[in-house]
Amino acid sequence: MTRVKRGVIHTKKRKKILRLAKGYREGRSKLYTLASEALKKALSASYKGRKRRKRDFRRLWTIRINAATRKDGLPYSLFIKGLKKANINLNRKILSELAINNPSEFQELVKKAKKGLEE
């Protein structure tokens, strides 16, 4: 059998890893083995972070809505329940923006939610 020298493919693979690890400290940016390990961890952490960000924002929106509805004497859970009964379909992101930027319009929504709870 003939001997296979993995010159081009081998160096391309290594260069790719080292290019992605550029900016890491010490051997993690210069040594292939350390760089590949660091890159695996970094990529998995970034994947988890993208999932986590969605979770964190939803929590933030909920907290903001709760703070705004409690000013009008209505807890968050009853506010959401009232909106559903009143057939108002707004997501938490929009509700949060309304609570911050347009408090008067948000108070109208709270009133509608209270009416929805009474029905």
Residue pairs with C-beta under 8 A, 6 or more apart in sequence:
14 32
17 32
17 35
17 36
17 39
18 29
18 30
18 32
18 35
20 35
20 39
21 28
21 29
21 35
21 36
21 38
21 39
22 29
23 29
24 35
24 38
27 34
27 35
28 34
28 35
28 37
28 38
29 35
57 93
58 92
60 96
61 92
61 93
61 95
61 96
62 76
62 92
64 96
64 99
64 100
65 76
65 79
65 92
65 95
65 96
65 99
66 75
66 76
67 99
68 99
68 103
68 106
68 110
69 75
69 76
69 79
69 110
69 113
70 76
72 107
72 110
72 111
74 82
74 110
74 113
74 114
78 113
78 117
79 110
79 113
80 113
81 113
81 116
81 117
82 112
82 113
82 114
82 115
82 116
82 117
83 89
83 90
83 109
83 112
83 113
83 116
84 116
85 116
85 117
85 119
86 112
86 113
86 115
86 116
86 119
88 109
88 112
88 113
88 116
90 98
90 109
95 106
95 109
98 105
98 106
98 109
99 106
